[in-house]
Amino acid sequence: MPVVFTRAAAGTLLLLGALARPAASIAAEPQPSADTADAAAPCTPPPAGATLTLAQVRLDALRCNRTIIAARRGVEASQADVQIASQRPNPVLSLGVENINPHAGVGSGNLRSKTVDSKLRVDQLVETANKGNLRVDAARKASAAAGEVVQAVVAQQTAAVEQAFFEALVSQERVAVLRETLGLYERTRQASETRLRAGDVARADVNKLQLDVLRSQNDMRQAMTDHYSDKAALAQAMGVPGTLSDNRLVADWPALDTPAPQPDPYLLERRPDVTAAEARLAAAAASRDLARAGRVPDVTIGAQAEHYPVSPTNSYGTGNSFGVFLTIPLFVRHRNGGEARRAEVDYYAALDDRNRVMLEAGNEIDRLRSQLETARQSLRQMRDEVLPAAESVAGSAEFAYNKGATGVLDLLDARRALRQTRLDAVEAQGAYAKALSAYRAALQTTTTTGEPVASQARP
């Protein structure tokens, strides 16, 4: 192509290149997260037969929970958005040849002497109203909001994992109670068979005992099914494959006298969900400023170098010529008012969301504290009064039945009452543990970490 690069054209390119990339406005490009490889590490289930503590379950959830991983991916995406926002518009290079006459030809000689009009042009979009810095500021605040969202998600998901752990632990204890009860029924049935052969009891009494044994076996099977379902739900909350069917949970029950933390006046401002809402509000404000700046038109500066030689067949040539251009969009149909209005609505929506989150957080703390105190009192009454009374009644019934003072119906009634009381005690223990966990999660102002956690050796 017969295009001539003159010194003037080279100088024009250098000038527009400087305009396209001012040194003061170039933001540092964020580096990829160092924890990306760790976060992408495969999540393996615990070894078969291994026991699981609440602390180990929390660590596995921080590393493998899918919702937490998705939130971390959001942070990485927001960091890429910052890099995108920091990029200024690239200049546009245009090369063209015109005024080619096929009848007269292009003349003889080298490319520089050809009778064609050769043009080289560079155009650079220049952002006005500080749009570049406003765009970077909006992206950085959106990235900060994504980081706060990770902390909120970690707090929510670890709280959900704790609830699932205690639910599975309750069903595990329920299985243990029913297994112990079934063993007691079996021993009594065998003793009754011996007494039947000796003529001390009637066949009807032995049949009644056998019926209760069958009922206990059915309850045992149902409890085991529920326990396997609860452990599968726990595995799903943790984010590990499998159902944890071969793993036993360690009974990490909180002590009954565990003090309940008192909320301080500035607690709401430090909760992860509130700080995330505040960060989203700041990002919406920055986006609103950027949208308002869009009402000021950007301009395009261009420079052109033209070579149109004179020849015997072309007396209209101009030789070497240069031009400078300025392009300004005419806001005759709109001034980007729709974008500004949408950003304004988004800002007030973020403000409403922040206020809603703060209101719900305050109500949640009061509600969970009331539930905690109720669960604590119920468990204390169950341990100190109800369970000892049921065990005393059952012991007296056993003694009286062995001495022949009472019938088998009184014995069965006492055992049923004891079994149900023990199951109620397990439920009360689980309700207290879940209430304390939920209350602590509501008061949580900082999480363990928002970053992936390396797996640790299991006991």
N, C-alpha and C positions, 0 to 999 in steps of 0.2 A: 504494500500500500504506500503510495507516495506521500507520506506524512513527514514533515521536517520538524525535528526537535531543536529549537534554537535556544540560546542561553536565556533569552527573556522568558521562553516557555518554561524552562527548568526552574527559573526563579519564581515564576507564578506557582508552580507545583509545590515548591518548598514553603511559600507563604501560606497557601491554603492548607498544607499539611500541619503547619503550626497552629492555624486556627482550629483545625479539626481535633487536635489533641493538646489542649493547654495543660501544662505540667501541674498546675495547682489544683486542677479538678479531677485528676485521675485517682480513683480510689484504689486502695490495695485489694488485690484479688484474694478472696478467702480461699484457704487451702482446704482440701477434703478432710473430713473428720477422721481423727486418728483411731476412733473407736468403731469405724465402719466395719472393719474386718472382724472385730470381736462380736459386734452385733449380728453379723451374718453367720457366726459360727453355729453349727447344728445343735439343736436342743435335744438331748437324749434323755430317755426316762431313767428314773433311779434303778439301780440293779435289783433284780428279783430277791426278795427277802430282806432288803434294807429297810431300816426304820426311818421315818421322816419326822423331823422336828418342825416347829413353827418357823424357826429362824431359817432353816434350809429351804422351806417352802417359799418364804419371802425372797430369798436370793434367787431361786430358780425363776420366780415370777418376774423379777427385775430383768433377768436375762432373756426370758423366753416368751413372756406375755405378748400376744400379737398386737394388742391395742397400744402397749407401750412402744413396741418396735415401730408401729405405724406413726406414732407421734414423733419418734426420733427421725424417721424419714422426712417428716414435715419440716423439722429443723434444717436438715441437709438441703431440702428443696428451697427453703427460705434463704439460706446462705447463697445458693446459686442465683436466686432472684436479686440479691444485693450485687452480685457480680454483674448480672445483666443490666441492672439500673445504673451502674457506674460507667457503662460503656457509652461514649459519646457517638453521635452519628458519623458514619464514615463518609469521606468525600466520594463524589461520583466522577469518574473519568469518561469522557465521550470522545470518540474518534470518528471522523466522517470525511467523505470525499463527495463533492458535488460539481455541477456545471461540466459534466462530461458530455461532449458533443460527438456522437458516433459518426457524423458526416465529415466533420473537420479533423477528427482524430485527436490524439493527445500530444502530438508533436514528437520530435526526436530528442536525443540526448539522454542524460541520466534521469533518475527519478525526480530529482529536484527541479529539473527543467520541464517536466511534463506539464502540459496545459490543462491542469485540473485544479480545482479549488479544494485544498486540504485544510482541515480544521482540527484543532486539539482544544478541548474544553474541560475544565474542572469546576464542579459545583460543590459547595459545602453548605449544609444546613446549619444555621446558627440559632441555638435555642435562646429565647429571651425570657425575661421575668424569673431568672434563676431556676428554670425548670430542671436542669440537670441535678443540681444539689438537692432540690426538693424531692426529686424522684429517688435519689439515693437515701435521703432521710426517711422517706416513707418505707422503702424496702428494709432499711435497718430496723425500724420500729416494728415492722411486720415480723422480722426475724426474731427480735426480742420477744414479741408476743408468742411466737411458736415455741421459744424456749420455756416461757412460763406455762404454756399449755402442757408441755412435757411433764413439768413438776406436778401440775394438777392431775394429769392422767396417771402418773405414778402413785399419787396419794389415793386416788379412787380405786385403781386396780389392786393395789396391795391391801386396801381395806376389804375389797370384794374377795380376795384370796383368803384373807383371815376368816371371813365369814364362812366361806366354803370349807376351810380346814376345820373349824369348830363344828360345823354341821356334820361332816364326816366323822369327827371324833365322837359326837353324840351318838350317832348310829353304831359306831364301834363299841361304845360302852353299853348301848342297849343290847347288842348281841351278847356281850359278856354277862349281863344280868340274866338274860333269858337262858343262856347256857348253864349258868349256875343253878337257876331255878329248875331247869330240866333235869340236871343231875340229882337234885334233891327229890324230885318226883320219882325218879327211877329207883333211888335207894328206898324210898318209902313203899313203892310198889313191890319191890323184892321182899322187904320185911313183911308186908301184908300177905304175900304169897306164902311165906313161911308160917305166919299165924293162921292162914286159912287151912293149911294142912294140919295144923295142930287143933283146929276147931275153935280158935279164939275170935275170929271175925267171920262175917257172912260173905258169900260170894258177891252180893250186890255192892258191898263196900269196896271190894277189890275192883269190880268193874267201874265204879265211879272214879277210883284212882287211875285206872287205865285210860278212861276217857279224858281226864285232865292231862295225862302224859301226852296223848295224841294232840290235844289242843296246844300244848306247849311246843311240841315239835313243829306244828304248823306255824306258830308265831315265830319260832326260831328261823324257819326257812324264809319267811317274809322279811324279818329283820336283816338277815344276811343279804337278801336281794336289795333292800333299801341301802344297806351299807356299800355294796358294790356300786350302786348308782351314785351315791354321794361321793365316793372316791373318783369315779369317772368325771363328775362335775368339777372336782378339785383339780384333776389333771388338765381339764380344759381351761380352767381359770389360770393355771400356772403356765399353760402353753406348751406342755410336754406331751409327746405321743403316748398312747397307751391309756390304761384305765387305773393303774396303781393297784390292781387286784392282788398282787403278791407282796404288797408293802403294808407295814403296820405303822400307825400314827402314834407318836409319843404323846402321852396325855399332859400337854403343857397347859394345864388349867391355871388361870390366875388365882391368887390367894383372895379369900373373901375380904380381908382387911386391906386390900390394895387401895391406896388413896386415889381419889378422883381428882385430877388436876383442875384447878380453878381458872376460868377464863379471865384474861386481863382486858382492860378497856380498849387496847389497840390490837386485840387478837384478830378481828375481822380483816384488818388491813394487811395482815401477813399470811392469811390463808392462801394456799396455792390457787384455788379457783378464783378468789378475789383478785389476786395479783395478775392472773391471766386475763381477767376481764378488764383490769386497768390497762394492761399492755395493749389489748385489742382496741381500747378507746384511744390510746395515744397513737396507734397506727392509723385509726380512722381519721383522727385529726390531721395527721401528716398527709394522708391521701386527699383530704378536703383542701388543704393548702395547695397541693399539686393541681387539683382540678380547677381551683380558682385561677391559678397562673395560666391555665389553658386559654383563658379569655384574651390573653395577649398573643398576637400572631408571631410565629417564628418567621425568620427571613432566610433566604438562600442567596449566598454570594457566589458569583461565578466569574471566571477569567477565561479568555479565549485567545488562542494564537492561530492566525490564518495565513496560509501561503498560497497565492494565486499568481503565478508568473505570467509575464507578458511574452508573447511569441508572434511570429509573422502571421499565424492563423488566429491569434487572440490579442486584440489590441485593448481589451477591456480589463486585463489583469491589473491587480493592485499590488503585487509583490507581497511583502510581509506586512501584516497589520495585526493589531491587538485590540481586545475589547474587554470591558469589565461590566458585569451585570448584577443587578439586585432584584430579587423576586420577593414580593410581599403578597401573601394571600389576602383577598378582599372579603371581609366578613359582611357580605351583603345578604346572605340567607340565614346565617346563624353565627353565634359567637361561642360555640361550645357550652351553651347554657345548660343543655341536658346533662352533660357530664358533671358540671358543677352542682346541679340540683341533686343528682343521684348521690354524689359524695356527701352532700349535706344530710340527706336522708340516712345514709349509712352511718354517719357520725352519731346522729341522734338515736339510731337503733343500737349502736354500741353503748351509748350512754344509758339507755333503758336496760340493756342486758347487764351492765355493771351494777345498776341499782337493784335489779332483780336478784342477781347473785348475792349481793350483800344482805338483802332482806331474807332470802332463803337460808343463808348461812347462819344468821342470827337466830332464826326460828328453829333451825336444825339443832343447834347447840342446846337450846332450852329443852327441846323435845327429847333429845337423847339423854340429857342429864336426868330428866324425870324417869325415863325408862330404866336407866342404870340404877337409880335408887330403888325403884320398885323391884327390879330383878335381884338386887342385893338383899333386900328384906325377905323376899320369897325364898331365896336359897338359905339364908340364915334360919328362917323358921323351919324349913324342910330338914336341915341338918340337926338343929337343936331340939326340935319338938316332934315333928311328924314322923320322921324315920325312926328315932328311938322308940316311940310309942308303938309303931307297927311291928318292929322287931320284938318288942316285949310281948305283944299280943300273940305273935306267931310262936314265940318260944313257949309261952304258957299253953297254947293249943297243942304243940308237939308233946309237951310233958304230959298233959292230961290225956291225950290220945294213947300215948305209950303205956300209961297206967290203966287204960280202960275206962277213964272217967267221962270221956266225951266220945261222940260218934265221928265218923269220917267226914260228915258234912261240915261240922265246926272246924275241923282241921283244914279242909279245902278252902273254906271261906277265909280263914286266917292267912293261908298261903297266898291266895289270890290278892288279898289286900296288901300283903307285904311285897309281892311282885310288882303290883301297880305303883306302890309307894316308891320302890326303888327306881322304877322307870320314870316316875315323876321327878325324883331327885336328880336323875341324869338330865332330864329336860331342863330343870331349874339351873343346873350347873352350866349347861350349854347356853341358856338364855342370858345368864349373867356374863359369861365369857364374851358372847357376841355383843351384848350391850356395852361392856367396857371397851371392846375393840372399836365399836362404832363411835363411841364418845371420844376416844383418843384420836381417831382419824379425823373427827370434826374439829378437834383442837389443834391438829397438826399444822404447824407453821413452816416446817422444813421437812423434806423427805430424806430418806437415806442417801439416795443419789439418783439423778436422772440419766446416768450413763450405764452402759452394760456392765454387768458384774460377772467376773470369771467364776466358773463353777468351782465349788470346794468339795473336798472329800466328804462323803457321807459316812455316818457311823455304820 
